[in-house]
């Protein structure tokens, strides 16, 4: 079965005969005042416990490590399958003032590992009476403290109630005063607004009559202007009809002229085509004449070159004749 057990851990200092420390652990149940188990571990007892269970911590660090294991059990207690369990094992079927073992067990799918096992002795009558006396003393101290706290709370609430009632009375008087002032203000404001509304209605009626008169006058003026505009538009329409008739006649004449010009243009295009053919033929003849002229110019150049050569030959022969004649004359002179 499951129990809610309170674990108290206390480190005691003992100076007789020598200064040393003992670790006192007490198990109690808040629902059962006679449930009391004690364990006192001295430094010598811890050395024996350490060697028996293979602990790796010293006596000075053991209390904190024990507290850490208990906290892990507390964190896991509400889970369906807790990892750490705190087991209270007794040799008797019922916890009836028999020694018990407190085991810290870690569970896993393979096995249950017991990290620590401590043996507790049930409290005797004197220890139970001492424990009950301490509980009664603590309850009395709590009762006195709560009564003092209750008395102070009642005094504070009484003062607050008195202050609140006084404030409420003052606020009620202020509220009545404000209500009276508000009633007077709303009455005066209502009368003022009623008078202003009446004046505004009269001014609105006067303005409406004035606007209606102006509207009638403007309506008459607009009708007169509209009639004048209609007459002017009708006159303009007559003028435009005359102009349209004249333009229609001109259009017919223009269409006739266009047809005549198109016929002339067609004849002119035929003449132009024939002229183009003649120009093409003349261009071919001109090309032939240019070729013949080029050949003749070439022949003339050759003949001119030949003439120049012949003239040079004649000059050379004339010079030869002159020299021959001079030689002949000189020969004749020598003969004489």
C-alpha positions as a Markdown table, in Angstrom:
| # | Residue | x | y | z |
|---|---|---|---|---|
| 1 | Unk | 0.0 | 0.0 | 0.0 |
| 2 | Unk | 1.0 | 3.6 | -0.5 |
| 3 | Unk | 1.8 | 5.9 | 2.5 |
| 4 | Unk | 2.6 | 9.6 | 2.7 |
| 5 | Unk | 5.6 | 9.7 | 5.0 |
| 6 | Unk | 7.4 | 12.8 | 6.2 |
| 7 | Unk | 11.2 | 12.5 | 6.4 |
| 8 | Unk | 13.0 | 14.8 | 8.7 |
| 9 | Unk | 16.8 | 15.0 | 8.4 |
| 10 | Unk | 18.9 | 16.8 | 11.1 |
| 11 | Unk | 22.6 | 17.0 | 11.7 |
| 12 | Unk | 23.4 | 16.8 | 15.4 |
| 13 | Unk | 26.6 | 18.1 | 17.1 |
| 14 | Unk | 27.8 | 16.0 | 20.0 |
| 15 | Unk | 30.7 | 17.2 | 22.2 |
| 16 | Unk | 30.8 | 14.5 | 24.9 |
| 17 | Unk | 33.4 | 12.9 | 25.2 |
| 18 | Unk | 34.8 | 14.4 | 21.9 |
| 19 | Unk | 33.4 | 16.7 | 19.4 |
| 20 | Unk | 31.6 | 14.8 | 16.6 |
| 21 | Unk | 28.5 | 14.9 | 14.4 |
| 22 | Unk | 25.5 | 12.5 | 14.1 |
| 23 | Unk | 22.9 | 12.3 | 11.4 |
| 24 | Unk | 19.4 | 11.9 | 12.8 |
| 25 | Unk | 16.6 | 10.8 | 10.4 |
| 26 | Unk | 13.0 | 10.6 | 11.6 |
| 27 | Unk | 9.9 | 9.2 | 9.8 |
| 28 | Unk | 6.4 | 10.4 | 10.7 |
| 29 | Unk | 2.9 | 10.3 | 9.3 |
| 30 | Unk | 0.8 | 13.5 | 9.5 |
| 31 | Unk | -2.4 | 11.4 | 9.7 |
| 32 | Unk | -1.1 | 9.0 | 12.5 |
| 33 | Unk | 0.6 | 10.8 | 15.4 |
| 34 | Unk | 1.8 | 7.5 | 16.8 |
| 35 | Unk | 3.7 | 6.6 | 13.6 |
| 36 | Unk | 7.4 | 7.3 | 14.6 |
| 37 | Unk | 10.6 | 5.7 | 13.4 |
| 38 | Unk | 14.1 | 7.0 | 14.3 |
| 39 | Unk | 17.6 | 6.5 | 12.9 |
| 40 | Unk | 20.8 | 8.0 | 14.2 |
| 41 | Unk | 24.0 | 7.5 | 12.1 |
| 42 | Unk | 27.3 | 8.4 | 13.6 |
| 43 | Unk | 30.5 | 8.8 | 11.6 |
| 44 | Unk | 31.6 | 5.3 | 12.7 |
| 45 | Unk | 28.2 | 3.8 | 11.7 |
| 46 | Unk | 28.4 | 5.5 | 8.3 |
| 47 | Unk | 31.8 | 3.9 | 7.6 |
| 48 | Unk | 30.3 | 0.5 | 8.2 |
| 49 | Unk | 27.2 | 1.5 | 6.0 |
| 50 | Unk | 29.5 | 2.7 | 3.3 |
| 51 | Unk | 31.5 | -0.5 | 3.1 |
| 52 | Unk | 28.4 | -2.7 | 3.3 |
| 53 | Unk | 26.4 | -0.9 | 0.5 |
| 54 | Unk | 29.4 | 0.3 | -1.6 |
| 55 | Unk | 28.7 | 4.1 | -1.2 |
| 56 | Unk | 31.0 | 6.5 | -2.9 |
| 57 | Unk | 30.4 | 9.6 | -0.8 |
| 58 | Unk | 31.8 | 10.8 | 2.5 |
| 59 | Unk | 29.9 | 11.4 | 5.7 |
| 60 | Unk | 29.9 | 15.2 | 5.1 |
| 61 | Unk | 28.3 | 14.8 | 1.6 |
| 62 | Unk | 25.9 | 12.0 | 2.5 |
| 63 | Unk | 23.0 | 14.2 | 3.9 |
| 64 | Unk | 22.7 | 16.2 | 0.7 |
| 65 | Unk | 23.0 | 13.1 | -1.5 |
| 66 | Unk | 20.3 | 11.5 | 0.6 |
| 67 | Unk | 18.1 | 14.6 | 0.1 |
| 68 | Unk | 18.7 | 14.5 | -3.7 |
| 69 | Unk | 17.5 | 10.9 | -3.8 |
| 70 | Unk | 14.4 | 11.7 | -1.9 |
| 71 | Unk | 13.6 | 14.7 | -4.2 |
| 72 | Unk | 13.9 | 12.3 | -7.2 |
| 73 | Unk | 11.4 | 10.0 | -5.6 |
| 74 | Unk | 9.1 | 12.9 | -5.0 |
| 75 | Unk | 9.3 | 14.0 | -8.6 |
| 76 | Unk | 8.5 | 10.5 | -9.8 |
| 77 | Unk | 5.7 | 9.6 | -7.3 |
| 78 | Unk | 2.7 | 10.7 | -9.5 |
| 79 | Unk | 3.9 | 8.7 | -12.6 |
| 80 | Unk | 2.4 | 5.4 | -13.6 |
| 81 | Unk | 5.8 | 3.8 | -13.8 |
| 82 | Unk | 8.1 | 5.8 | -11.6 |
| 83 | Unk | 11.8 | 5.5 | -12.1 |
| 84 | Unk | 12.7 | 6.1 | -8.4 |
| 85 | Unk | 10.7 | 4.5 | -5.5 |
| 86 | Unk | 10.9 | 4.9 | -1.7 |
| 87 | Unk | 10.1 | 1.6 | -0.1 |
| 88 | Unk | 9.3 | 1.0 | 3.6 |
| 89 | Unk | 9.9 | -2.7 | 4.2 |
| 90 | Unk | 8.9 | -4.5 | 7.5 |
| 91 | Unk | 9.4 | -8.1 | 8.5 |
| 92 | Unk | 5.9 | -8.1 | 10.1 |
| 93 | Unk | 2.8 | -8.1 | 7.8 |
| 94 | Unk | 1.6 | -4.9 | 9.6 |
| 95 | Unk | 3.6 | -1.9 | 10.7 |
| 96 | Unk | 3.2 | -2.5 | 14.4 |
| 97 | Unk | 6.2 | -1.0 | 16.2 |
| 98 | Unk | 8.7 | -3.3 | 14.5 |
| 99 | Unk | 12.0 | -2.3 | 12.8 |
| 100 | Unk | 11.6 | -1.3 | 9.2 |
| 101 | Unk | 14.0 | -0.6 | 6.3 |
| 102 | Unk | 13.7 | 2.5 | 4.1 |
| 103 | Unk | 15.0 | 1.6 | 0.6 |
| 104 | Unk | 15.7 | 4.0 | -2.3 |
| 105 | Unk | 15.1 | 1.9 | -5.4 |
| 106 | Unk | 15.7 | 2.7 | -9.1 |
| 107 | Unk | 13.6 | 0.6 | -11.5 |
| 108 | Unk | 14.4 | -0.3 | -15.1 |
| 109 | Unk | 13.2 | -3.0 | -17.5 |
| 110 | Unk | 16.0 | -5.3 | -16.4 |
| 111 | Unk | 16.0 | -5.2 | -12.6 |
| 112 | Unk | 15.4 | -3.0 | -9.5 |
| 113 | Unk | 18.5 | -1.4 | -8.1 |
| 114 | Unk | 18.6 | -0.4 | -4.5 |
| 115 | Unk | 20.8 | 2.7 | -4.1 |
| 116 | Unk | 20.4 | 3.0 | -0.4 |
| 117 | Unk | 18.9 | 0.9 | 2.5 |
| 118 | Unk | 18.5 | 2.4 | 6.0 |
| 119 | Unk | 17.1 | 0.5 | 9.0 |
| 120 | Unk | 14.8 | 2.5 | 11.4 |
| 121 | Unk | 13.7 | 1.6 | 14.9 |
| 122 | Unk | 10.2 | 2.3 | 16.1 |
| 123 | Unk | 9.9 | 5.0 | 18.7 |
| 124 | Unk | 9.3 | 4.0 | 22.3 |
| 125 | Unk | 6.7 | 5.5 | 24.6 |
| 126 | Unk | 9.1 | 8.2 | 25.8 |
| 127 | Unk | 10.1 | 9.2 | 22.3 |
| 128 | Unk | 6.5 | 9.2 | 21.1 |
| 129 | Unk | 5.4 | 11.3 | 24.1 |
| 130 | Unk | 8.3 | 13.7 | 23.4 |
| 131 | Unk | 7.4 | 13.8 | 19.7 |
| 132 | Unk | 3.7 | 14.4 | 20.6 |
| 133 | Unk | 4.7 | 17.1 | 23.1 |
| 134 | Unk | 6.8 | 18.9 | 20.4 |
| 135 | Unk | 3.9 | 18.6 | 18.0 |
| 136 | Unk | 1.5 | 20.0 | 20.6 |
| 137 | Unk | 3.9 | 22.8 | 21.4 |
| 138 | Unk | 4.2 | 23.6 | 17.7 |
| 139 | Unk | 0.5 | 23.6 | 17.3 |
| 140 | Unk | 0.0 | 25.9 | 20.3 |
| 141 | Unk | 2.7 | 28.3 | 18.9 |
| 142 | Unk | 0.9 | 28.2 | 15.5 |
| 143 | Unk | -2.4 | 28.8 | 17.3 |
| 144 | Unk | -1.1 | 31.8 | 19.2 |
| 145 | Unk | 0.5 | 33.1 | 16.0 |
| 146 | Unk | -2.7 | 32.6 | 14.1 |
| 147 | Unk | -4.8 | 34.3 | 16.9 |
| 148 | Unk | -2.4 | 37.3 | 16.9 |
| 149 | Unk | -2.6 | 37.4 | 13.1 |
| 150 | Unk | -6.4 | 37.2 | 13.3 |
| 151 | Unk | -6.6 | 39.9 | 15.9 |
| 152 | Unk | -4.4 | 42.2 | 13.8 |
| 153 | Unk | -6.5 | 41.4 | 10.7 |
| 154 | Unk | -9.7 | 42.2 | 12.6 |
| 155 | Unk | -8.3 | 45.5 | 13.7 |
| 156 | Unk | -7.2 | 46.3 | 10.2 |
| 157 | Unk | -10.5 | 45.4 | 8.8 |
| 158 | Unk | -12.3 | 47.4 | 11.5 |
| 159 | Unk | -10.3 | 50.5 | 10.7 |
| 160 | Unk | -10.8 | 49.9 | 6.9 |
| 161 | Unk | -14.5 | 49.5 | 7.5 |
| 162 | Unk | -14.7 | 52.7 | 9.5 |
| 163 | Unk | -12.7 | 54.6 | 7.0 |
| 164 | Unk | -14.8 | 53.1 | 4.1 |
| 165 | Unk | -18.1 | 54.0 | 5.8 |
| 166 | Unk | -16.8 | 57.5 | 6.4 |
| 167 | Unk | -15.7 | 57.8 | 2.8 |
| 168 | Unk | -19.0 | 56.4 | 1.7 |
| 169 | Unk | -20.9 | 59.0 | 3.7 |
| 170 | Unk | -18.8 | 61.8 | 2.2 |
| 171 | Unk | -19.1 | 60.4 | -1.3 |
| 172 | Unk | -22.9 | 60.1 | -0.8 |
| 173 | Unk | -23.1 | 63.7 | 0.2 |
| 174 | Unk | -21.0 | 64.7 | -2.8 |
| 175 | Unk | -23.1 | 62.6 | -5.0 |
| 176 | Unk | -26.3 | 64.2 | -3.8 |
| 177 | Unk | -24.7 | 67.6 | -4.3 |
| 178 | Unk | -23.6 | 66.7 | -7.8 |
| 179 | Unk | -27.1 | 65.3 | -8.6 |
| 180 | Unk | -28.7 | 68.6 | -7.6 |
| 181 | Unk | -26.1 | 70.6 | -9.6 |
| 182 | Unk | -26.6 | 68.3 | -12.5 |
| 183 | Unk | -30.4 | 68.6 | -12.3 |
| 184 | Unk | -30.2 | 72.4 | -12.3 |
| 185 | Unk | -27.6 | 72.4 | -15.1 |
| 186 | Unk | -29.7 | 70.1 | -17.3 |
| 187 | Unk | -32.8 | 72.1 | -16.7 |
| 188 | Unk | -31.1 | 75.4 | -17.7 |
| 189 | Unk | -29.4 | 73.7 | -20.6 |
| 190 | Unk | -32.7 | 72.2 | -21.8 |
| 191 | Unk | -34.4 | 75.6 | -21.6 |
| 192 | Unk | -31.5 | 77.2 | -23.4 |
| 193 | Unk | -31.5 | 74.6 | -26.1 |
| 194 | Unk | -35.3 | 74.8 | -26.5 |
| 195 | Unk | -35.1 | 78.6 | -27.1 |
| 196 | Unk | -32.2 | 78.2 | -29.5 |
| 197 | Unk | -34.1 | 75.5 | -31.4 |
| 198 | Unk | -37.1 | 77.8 | -31.7 |
| 199 | Unk | -35.0 | 80.6 | -33.0 |
| 200 | Unk | -33.2 | 78.3 | -35.4 |
| 201 | Unk | -36.6 | 77.0 | -36.7 |
| 202 | Unk | -37.8 | 80.6 | -37.3 |
| 203 | Unk | -34.5 | 81.5 | -39.1 |
| 204 | Unk | -34.8 | 78.3 | -41.2 |
| 205 | Unk | -38.3 | 79.1 | -42.2 |
| 206 | Unk | -37.3 | 82.6 | -43.2 |
| 207 | Unk | -34.3 | 81.3 | -45.1 |
| 208 | Unk | -36.5 | 78.7 | -46.8 |
| 209 | Unk | -39.0 | 81.4 | -48.0 |
| 210 | Unk | -36.2 | 83.6 | -49.2 |
| 211 | Unk | -34.5 | 80.7 | -51.1 |
| 212 | Unk | -37.8 | 79.7 | -52.6 |
| 213 | Unk | -38.4 | 83.2 | -53.9 |
| 214 | Unk | -34.9 | 83.3 | -55.3 |
| 215 | Unk | -35.4 | 79.9 | -56.9 |
| 216 | Unk | -38.6 | 81.1 | -58.7 |
| 217 | Unk | -36.8 | 84.2 | -60.0 |
| 218 | Unk | -33.8 | 82.1 | -61.2 |
| 219 | Unk | -36.2 | 79.6 | -62.8 |
| 220 | Unk | -37.9 | 82.4 | -64.8 |
| 221 | Unk | -34.6 | 83.9 | -65.9 |
| 222 | Unk | -33.3 | 80.4 | -66.9 |
| 223 | Unk | -36.5 | 79.8 | -68.9 |
| 224 | Unk | -36.1 | 83.1 | -70.8 |
| 225 | Unk | -32.4 | 82.3 | -71.5 |
| 226 | Unk | -33.4 | 78.8 | -72.6 |
| 227 | Unk | -36.0 | 80.1 | -75.1 |
| 228 | Unk | -33.4 | 82.6 | -76.5 |
| 229 | Unk | -30.9 | 79.8 | -76.8 |
| 230 | Unk | -33.5 | 77.6 | -78.6 |
| 231 | Unk | -34.3 | 80.4 | -81.1 |
| 232 | Unk | -30.6 | 81.0 | -81.8 |
| 233 | Unk | -30.0 | 77.3 | -82.3 |
| 234 | Unk | -32.9 | 77.0 | -84.7 |
| 235 | Unk | -31.6 | 80.0 | -86.7 |
| 236 | Unk | -28.2 | 78.4 | -86.7 |
| 237 | Unk | -29.7 | 75.1 | -87.9 |
| 238 | Unk | -31.3 | 76.8 | -90.8 |
| 239 | Unk | -28.0 | 78.4 | -91.8 |
| 240 | Unk | -26.3 | 75.1 | -91.5 |
| 241 | Unk | -28.9 | 73.4 | -93.7 |
| 242 | Unk | -28.3 | 76.0 | -96.4 |
| 243 | Unk | -24.5 | 75.5 | -96.1 |
| 244 | Unk | -25.0 | 71.8 | -96.2 |
| 245 | Unk | -27.0 | 72.0 | -99.4 |
| 246 | Unk | -24.3 | 74.1 | -101.0 |
| 247 | Unk | -21.6 | 71.8 | -99.9 |
| 248 | Unk | -23.5 | 68.8 | -101.2 |
| 249 | Unk | -23.8 | 70.4 | -104.7 |
| 250 | Unk | -20.1 | 71.2 | -104.5 |
| 251 | Unk | -19.4 | 67.6 | -103.6 |
| 252 | Unk | -21.3 | 66.3 | -106.6 |
| 253 | Unk | -19.4 | 68.7 | -108.9 |
| 254 | Unk | -16.1 | 67.7 | -107.2 |
| 255 | Unk | -16.9 | 64.0 | -107.7 |
| 256 | Unk | -17.5 | 64.7 | -111.5 |
| 257 | Unk | -14.3 | 66.6 | -111.7 |
| 258 | Unk | -12.4 | 63.8 | -110.0 |
| 259 | Unk | -13.8 | 61.2 | -112.4 |
| 260 | Unk | -12.7 | 63.4 | -115.4 |
| 261 | Unk | -9.2 | 63.9 | -113.8 |
| 262 | Unk | -9.0 | 60.1 | -113.2 |
| 263 | Unk | -9.7 | 59.5 | -116.9 |
| 264 | Unk | -7.0 | 62.1 | -117.9 |
| 265 | Unk | -4.6 | 60.6 | -115.4 |
| 266 | Unk | -5.1 | 57.2 | -116.9 |
| 267 | Unk | -4.3 | 58.5 | -120.4 |
| 268 | Unk | -1.3 | 60.5 | -119.1 |
| 269 | Unk | 0.0 | 57.3 | -117.3 |
| 270 | Unk | -0.2 | 55.4 | -120.7 |
| 271 | Unk | 1.7 | 58.2 | -122.4 |
| 272 | Unk | 4.2 | 58.2 | -119.6 |
| 273 | Unk | 4.7 | 54.4 | -119.9 |
| 274 | Unk | 5.3 | 54.8 | -123.7 |
| 275 | Unk | 7.7 | 57.7 | -123.0 |
| 276 | Unk | 9.6 | 55.5 | -120.5 |
| 277 | Unk | 9.9 | 52.8 | -123.1 |
| 278 | Unk | 11.2 | 55.3 | -125.6 |
| 279 | Unk | 13.7 | 56.6 | -123.1 |
| 280 | Unk | 14.9 | 53.1 | -122.4 |
| 281 | Unk | 15.4 | 52.5 | -126.1 |
| 282 | Unk | 17.3 | 55.8 | -126.5 |
| 283 | Unk | 19.4 | 54.9 | -123.5 |
| 284 | Unk | 20.4 | 51.6 | -125.2 |
| 285 | Unk | 21.2 | 53.5 | -128.5 |
| 286 | Unk | 23.2 | 56.1 | -126.5 |
| 287 | Unk | 25.2 | 53.3 | -124.9 |
| 288 | Unk | 26.0 | 51.8 | -128.3 |
| 289 | Unk | 27.0 | 55.2 | -129.7 |
| 290 | Unk | 29.2 | 55.9 | -126.6 |
| 291 | Unk | 31.0 | 52.6 | -127.3 |
| 292 | Unk | 31.5 | 53.5 | -130.9 |
| 293 | Unk | 32.7 | 57.0 | -130.0 |
| 294 | Unk | 35.1 | 55.5 | -127.5 |
| 295 | Unk | 36.6 | 53.2 | -130.2 |
| 296 | Unk | 36.9 | 56.1 | -132.6 |
| 297 | Unk | 38.6 | 58.3 | -130.0 |
| 298 | Unk | 41.0 | 55.4 | -129.3 |
| 299 | Unk | 41.8 | 55.2 | -133.1 |
| 300 | Unk | 42.3 | 59.0 | -133.3 |
| 301 | Unk | 44.7 | 58.8 | -130.4 |
| 302 | Unk | 46.7 | 56.0 | -132.2 |
| 303 | Unk | 46.7 | 58.0 | -135.4 |
| 304 | Unk | 47.9 | 61.2 | -133.6 |
| 305 | Unk | 50.7 | 59.2 | -132.0 |
| 306 | Unk | 51.6 | 57.8 | -135.5 |
| 307 | Unk | 51.6 | 61.3 | -137.0 |
| 308 | Unk | 53.9 | 62.6 | -134.2 |
| 309 | Unk | 56.3 | 59.7 | -134.8 |
| 310 | Unk | 56.3 | 60.4 | -138.6 |
| 311 | Unk | 56.9 | 64.1 | -138.0 |
| 312 | Unk | 59.8 | 63.3 | -135.8 |
| 313 | Unk | 61.2 | 61.0 | -138.4 |
| 314 | Unk | 60.8 | 63.8 | -141.0 |
| 315 | Unk | 62.6 | 66.3 | -138.8 |
| 316 | Unk | 65.4 | 63.7 | -138.3 |
| 317 | Unk | 65.7 | 63.2 | -142.1 |
| 318 | Unk | 65.7 | 67.0 | -142.7 |
| 319 | Unk | 68.5 | 67.4 | -140.2 |
| 320 | Unk | 70.4 | 64.5 | -142.0 |
| 321 | Unk | 69.8 | 66.2 | -145.4 |
| 322 | Unk | 71.1 | 69.5 | -144.0 |
| 323 | Unk | 74.2 | 67.8 | -142.6 |
| 324 | Unk | 74.7 | 65.9 | -145.8 |
| 325 | Unk | 74.4 | 69.1 | -147.8 |
| 326 | Unk | 76.9 | 70.8 | -145.6 |
| 327 | Unk | 79.3 | 68.0 | -146.0 |
| 328 | Unk | 78.8 | 68.1 | -149.7 |
| 329 | Unk | 79.3 | 71.8 | -149.9 |
| 330 | Unk | 82.5 | 71.5 | -147.9 |
| 331 | Unk | 83.7 | 68.8 | -150.2 |
| 332 | Unk | 83.1 | 70.9 | -153.3 |
| 333 | Unk | 84.9 | 73.8 | -151.8 |
| 334 | Unk | 87.9 | 71.6 | -151.1 |
| 335 | Unk | 87.9 | 70.5 | -154.7 |
| 336 | Unk | 88.0 | 74.0 | -156.0 |
